[in-house]
């Protein structure tokens, strides 16, 4: 095992992002001298792995697509095995500004998990209709669970200290919203603290997210279902531990 005590591991989950990931990796490496970048190539069928490696990242390739949860658990396992004391997730599509990594990491001075929040009076990111309703509902419930005000619990721009990395290696679900809501509920029930840092989001550099009216409604329904499962599973885990 290689021991690292100063560097920050930036984990970039990537699936078929050959048009975006190279620029994202170069931006991250420019943003901080102590940032190491690992791109978890989540079963891509394009040139994601090659582009990321050429840009300066370490690449861990999964044999097939496992989703963001599977990719992030792989990244946190890499962080733990190499002794990193903090890790931060940055999406490959360019929406997360690497210049904000330092701000998100500052949240670890007072909590185990720091979320880069889109709806905290910074930037102009918008979500409308059922998708927005789902985000508000999830944030309201998780605020009560965490006992701290949270406005954006589905943000993937988040940092973890060593305690959180250890927790994520033990439990980091791969199913729908598992990488955000479920993992957060499980961490809170394990005794970890959470905070948020306001950040602005950017548009994707290439490609389009799927956010039609029907998709947004399905997102709302699936979010409520996923949260209910997370709370039941988290409560059961907490009870077993006690």
Helices and strands as residue ranges (DSSP letters): E 8-14, H 21-31, E 35-41, H 48-55, E 58-61, H 67-81, E 86-89, G 98-100, H 101-106, G 107-109, E 113-117, H 129-146, E 158-161, H 162-170, I 178-182, H 183-189, E 194-198, H 213-241
